[in-house]
Amino acid sequence: MKRIVVADTQVPFVEGGAELHVRGLVEQLKKRGHEVWKVAVPFRPQPKSELLAQGAAWRLLDFSAFNGHPTDVFIATRFPTYFARHANKVAWVIHQHRAAYELAGTPYSDFEHTEADVGLRRRLIELDTAMFGECRRVFTNAGNTAGRLRKYNGVDAEPLYHPPPLADRLRPGAYGDSVLVVGRLESIKRPELVVRALAHVAAPLRVVVVGEGPYRQTVEAAAAEAGVSDRVTFAGRASGDDLIALYAGALAVVYAPYDEDYGYVTLEAFLSRKPVITATDSGGTLEFVRDGENGFVCEPEPAAIGAAIQRLGENRALAARLGDAGFERARAITWDGVVEKLVGWR
């Protein structure tokens, strides 16, 4: 049994895959008899001028011992938790501050090609690299994330895949007429691509959008512009039994974010025996989705996504075959190896 601190940072009032990632880790460590304490500090991505200060705040924290008792392992997850001090610091990186890394210069980042932004970006990468150098081990949640650490920080990290929180509860069901879009509604997730794709799909196929976020009005407007508002349902935030039922009754799941880290949605769909339609630039989803084998990989364009949806709508047997293959891929992912790698080293 070890005394373990798991560190997280969170934007208040926002919850997504990263938060579930940390929660799942804490639960799994406790199940295996470890004494675990989760530490979280609020995070503000804007204004970006405060990013260095937020790193400094974590750097002030020493997690070596509390009340005279040493902690055995400190597990950092995302920027800037790995700035904290501990002799046995391990990083399981969900992501760095992406806006300063691979998203810089794209519509998904507030970092532009200005002298101030270039300097801040350079400094953040330098500091991240130094902090990773202090870690006894560096892991990531996916191969895509490991590639970023190698490219920007010169760090070789091992991907550790883990199952989604609903893994043990997801179940198959009939291949209905709805295509699911699941996730927080924000621009980088690109839910509007799927809504616009529906204009290239014959009725009665429809789209169910599961999730909330600041991008909802944009997606609603996209549905209206495409003339498909009557075939799009906004289900809001669904979890537990409601989400399980939506997966079970869907024809397929479309998950086409831009350069995703990992993404629970792909594995949730597969564990529900549903094929996944994703995009060629969707990042981590491509570590699981194989075109024509357990889903389709399309260009990130409405017409291409629409053609894939239509193909499944016309051939439920194909949807079932792809879904079964996805299930076989996803069920092999467990927590056992993850926990052993994170805390079992010497």
N, C-alpha and C positions, 0 to 999 in steps of 0.2 A: 504494500500500500504506500502511495506517495502523496505528499501534499503538493497540490498543483494549483497555480493561478492561471486562469484563462482570461486574456485581455481582449476587449472589444471597444470599438468606437462607433457611435451611432448618431445619425441626424435625428433629433427629437421629432416624435410624431410620425416617423417613417419606418416601415418594417418591410423587409423583402428577404430575398434568398440569403444574403449575408448574415442577417440576424438569426435566421433559422439554422444556418450552418453552425454558428457559435452555440446556440441553444442545444443542438443535437450533440455536439462534441461534449459539452458539460454533462449531459444526460448519460452518454456512453461511458465516460470516465467514471461517473458515480456508480453505474451498473457493475463496473469491474472492481469496485471496492476502494477506489481512490477518494481522498478528501479533496474536494474541489471548491474553489472560490472564483466566481466570475467578477471581473472588474470592468466597468465601462465608463467612458468619459464622453460627454456630448461633443459632436463634431459639427463645425460650420464650414462648408466648402467655399462660401462667399462671405466677405470679400477674400479673394485669394491672397491678399497682402498679409492675412493672419495665419496662413498655412505654416510658416516657420515658427510662429509663436505656439501653435498647437503641438508641433513636434517638440518644442522646448518644454512644454508643460509635461509631456510624457517623460522627457529626459530627466526631469526633476524627481521622478518616482523610482524608488529603490524597493524592489519586491523580495529582497533576500530573506528577510525574517520579519515576523510579527509576534509581539508579545513574548519574545524570547524563544520562539520556535521557528526554525528555518523552513523555508519552502523549497521543495526539491526541484521543481520545474516551473518555468514561466513560459506559457505558450502565447505568442503574439499572432494576430490574425491579419489585420489590415492597417494601412497607414492611419496614424503614426504609432500604433501600439508597440511596434518593434524598436522604438526609441527608448523604452523603459530599460532600467538596469537590473540585471540578474546574472549570476555566474553561469547558470544553466538555462540560458534563453534559447528557445526553439521557435522558429517561425513556421507557421502553416499559412502561407500567404493566400488570401482570397483575392486581393489586388492591391497594387500601389495606388497612389492618387492618379487615377487614369487620365484625368484632364491634363496633367503635366507630362504624361507619357505618350502612349500611342494615339490618344485622341487629340493631342495638341494640333491646332491648325485645321481641325474638322468642325463641322457644324455642331458637334456634341461637346465641345470644349470652350471654355472662356479664355484659354491661353492663345494669344495671337503672336504674330511675328513682329513684336515690338522689343525694344531694348530691355525694358523692365521685365516683360514676360519671359524672354529668352534667358535672362539672368536668373530669374526666380526658378525656372524650370531646371536649369543647369545645377543650381544649388540644391534643389530638392533631390535630384538624382544622385548627386555627390553624397548627400547625407544618408539617403536610403542605402547606398552601396556600403558606406561605413558601418551602418547599423546591422546590415545583413552579415558583415564581416565579424561582428561580435557573437553571432549566433552559433551554438554548438551544432545545430542542424538547420537546414532550410528546406522546407517542403512547399508545395503549392496544391491548390485544389484541382488543377487540371493541367494538361500539357500546354494549352494556350498561354496560361499564366506563367508556366515555367519558361516558355519561349521569350516572354517579355523580360523576365529577370536575366536571362542569358544575354539578350540583345542590349538592354539598357544598363544593366548593373554588372555584367560579367560574372554572374552567379549561376552555378549549376545546381538547380533544385529538382527534387524528385516529386513528380505528381502523385498525390494520394487521393484517389476517387472515393467518394462515400455515397451511400444511398440517400434519397430524399426522405424527409420526415414521415411522409405517408406510405413509405415503402411496404410496410406489413399490412396495410389496410386496402390498398388499391385492388380493384377487381375488374375483370373483363365484362363486357355487356354487348348488346346488339350494336351493329354498325348503322347508326341512324342517319338523319339528314343534316345534322349540325356539325360544323367544323369549329373547334375551340381555338381561341386565342387567350392564353393565360399569362398574367404577369402585371406588374405595376405599369400604369399607362404613362410612359414618358417617351421622349423622342427617340432615344437610342434603342428602344425595344421595337420601334417601327410597326405598331399595330395597324396603322393606316394602310400599309401595304396589303394586308389581308382583306381589309374592308373594300379597298379599291379592286382587289382581285375578284371579288364577288360579281362585279359587272361582266366578267368573262366566264361566269358559271351559270348554268341553267337552273331554274327553280325545279324542285322545291329545296335544293340545298341552300343552307343559310349559315351565318356566322354568329357564334356566341362569344362575346368579349367578357372575360372574367378578370376583374381587377379595377382598381381606382388609381387616380393620380392626376397631375396637372395637365396631362395631354388629352384628357377625355373630350373636351370641346373640339379639339382639332380632329379627333377621330370621328366624332359625330358629324362634323362639317364635311369630312371626306366621304362619309356614307351618303350624305345628301347630294354632294356634287356628283357622285357616281350613280345616283339614282337607285340606291339599294337600301335605303333606310328601313323599309318595311321588312327586310330580310336580315337585319342586324339587331341582335338583342344585347343590351348592356346589362350583364348580370350583377355588376358591382363586385364587391369583395366577397369571395366565397372561400370557405375553408372546411376542413373536416368532412362530414358526411355529404354536404352539398357539393363540394368539389369532387369527391369520389364519384358521386352519381353523374355529374357532368362528364367526367372522363369516360365512365362506363358506357354512356349512351351516345358518345360522339362517333362520327365516321372517322375522323382523323384530328390531329392537332397540328396547327401551323405555328412554328416558333422560329422567327426570322429576325432576331435582333442584330445589331451591328457589333461584330467582334466580341461576342459574349465570353465571359471568363469560363463558366461551367454551365450553369443553368439547370435547375431542378426539373423544369418543365419537360425536357426531353426524356428523362428517366421516368418521370411520373406517367407520361404517355405510354412509354414502352411497357411499364409494369401493369398498365391497363390494357395491354395488347392492342394499342392503337399506333398506326404508322405516323411518322413525323415528317412534315414538309418544312424544310429550312432553306437558307440561302447560301450561296457560295462564299459570302463574306461574313458569315455568322460566327466564326471563331470556334469556341469550345463545343458547339453542337456538332461540328464536323468530326469530332473525336468519337462520336457514337453513331451518327446517321450515315448510312451508306446508300447511295443512290440506287434505287431499284432493288435493294436488298431488304431494308427495313423502313424505307421511306423514300423521299425524293429531295434532291438538292437542286435548287433552281437559281437562276439569276434573280437578284433582288428587285424584280419588276412585277407589277400586278398581273400582266398577261401570262407570265411564266408560272406564277403561283396559281393563278386561276386554272391554267391547263392541268396542273397536277391535281388540284381539287376535283376538277371535272372527271379526270381519269379514274379516280377512286370512287366517285359517285356513280360511275357507269359500271364499276366492277367491284362489288362488295367482297368477292372471293379474293381478289388481289389485295384489298385492304386488310383482310384477315391474315393472309399469308405474310404480308409485310409486318403486321402487328405481332404475329407470333415470333418472327425473327427478332424483332425489337425486344420482346420479352426475354428471350434467351440471352441477349446481350446484357440487359439491365440486371437480371437476377444474380449475375455473378459478382456484382459489386456489393461488398459488405463492410461493416465497421471494424472487423477484427484486425485486419492488417494495418488499418489507419492508426488505431490506438497503440498497437505494438510499436509501430515506427516512431510515433510521437513521444512516447514515454518509456519505451523498453530498451533504449540504447544505453551503452555504458561509457 
